[in-house]
Amino acid sequence: MKKLYLALLLPFVGLLWLPLYDRTEPALLGFPFFYWYQLAWVPLTSLLVWVVWKRAAR
Amino acid sequence: MPDHIPSTPIPSTQALVVFILFFAMTIVLGSTVSWWRGRGHAGPSDAAGSEDWGLGGRQFGTWVTWFLVGGDFYTAYTVIAVPALVYATGAFGFFALPYTIIVYPFVFLVMPILWQIAHDGRHATAADIVRARFGSRTLELAIAASGLIAVMPYIALQLIGIRTVIEALGLPGEIPLIVAFISLAAYTWLGGLHAPALTAFIKDIMIYIAVLAAVTVIPLHLGGYGAMFATAAQHLPRPPAGHALMPGQSVPYATLALSSALAAFLYPHTLTGVLAARSADTIRRNAVMLPVYTLLLGLIAMLGLMAHAAGVVTTSTSAIVPDLFMAIFPDWFTGFCFAAIAVGALVPAAVMAIGAANLVTSNIAPGLRDNVHASRFVALGVKLGALACVLFLNAHFAIDLQLLGGLWILQTFPALVLGITRLRFSARAMLTGWIVGTLYGTYVCFHDGLKPTHMLAIGGMHQAISTGLLALLVNIGTVVLVGLLVPGRSRSDATTA
């Protein structure tokens, strides 16, 4: 098991541990923190999966 | 919801004409797919024809898979129900967002392995894979039954999605539902999995246009996103200062997201989409690309807040999105958006019916395997069941059943997913876990009045958690316990896992 695979746990931690983001400040472009933080995890997760696939799989 | 009367003015015939145009175009394109693919008709009992109808010949490349899985994972019901939940509960309804993010690392790790096993063994369903792994006909039937029962209410909800928009166009009574059913039946019968696969792109482009227009135009009306969030907050329960969720909602939020993510790709329709891919790398590439839909889902969820800000008031929350569109868009564009939702229901409902048909012809009545004619009839039967569910029971029954369906499908997780790990459990342990988890979850869910979360009391602390996840933990606990106490036969050597 390559260590890089552990990076795939990050979205689980970042999104399932609510004290990290159950808050409204700082807002971004009018979006309260709660919303933009979760939306930001979308591209971030894509990127993580891509990196793990390209680096760890070979 | 069945006797919903639109609270906003009924749109003109313009909306109806645009709606019919786009809806009909998609159905005609999908139904004639085998004709213009130049394949002619596959022989009725031809094995290749059956695999072609039920799994698209396992030849879907990256883009087709992206549209197909995106099309049947993010359904019309999503477009109706997620904003409805956000409208009713505020920030809590957004748990669909973490759910549809964390599902992709899971898809990336698990689904290519399942695809490989299915490809090597010519398996078409989850139950096929489990039978090959554990060599147990009983376990195979259990997994197939879970899939079949879980997917039926899901189809019913798609029909309800179509009915919601046709009703909003002003067509009353049961006509909308009959129209929805006949279109769906013709579409699946003729095109097989190729029909939803090749029309999914129309659906997606239409939904993208509708939603992007909504999330651009509405905040402009309301004075930007900041103003939109502020106005919406005045109509919703107020969380403690500085927080987005109400006290006690954090754990339900996280556990519902997790249990939904674990269940999402165990359904017959999502798994059918995955197994129809051309290669394991097609799936990995899609785990990277599919989150684009999640961004769209986040925006769709915002519609629930925007409805508050735009002053849409209704007790029938499933009418939120149609009402919002009618309130802010010109008639012709409302017609277009409604067509997008209706087509958005057609694509997943077709894949669901096909996935269910695959389960029946491969697992429940294996004598019908490789019989494309039987598959068509079974898919029709499944849809009739869904129609009956909507006509003779009621919409709420379908929603409750879908909740239970999610709980039941999650109980196939150990056999299907733990089955591919190096851990060796006997078929008996898996079966006992499945029975205990299913019974326990169903009991708890009924006992709580069909709510998705259960209140646990641990050491004087009260905490609500997802009932599905709780049942899964009980299930896995049972599997481990039985596995340790009753050393059964080791797994069948039929597969290389």
Interface residues (C-beta under 8 A of the other chain):
Chain A: Y5 L8 L9 P11 F12 L15 L16 W17 L18 P19 Y21 D22 R23 T24 E25 A27 L29 G30 F31 P32 F33 F34 Y35 Q38 L39 W41 V42 P43 T45 S46 L48 V49 W50 V52 W53 A57
Chain B: A91 F94 L97 P98 I101 I102 Y104 P105 F108 L109 P219 G224 Y225 G226 A227 M228 F229 G242 H243 A244 L245 S250 V251 Y253 A254 A257 L258 R284 A287 V288 M289 P291 V292 T294 L295 G298
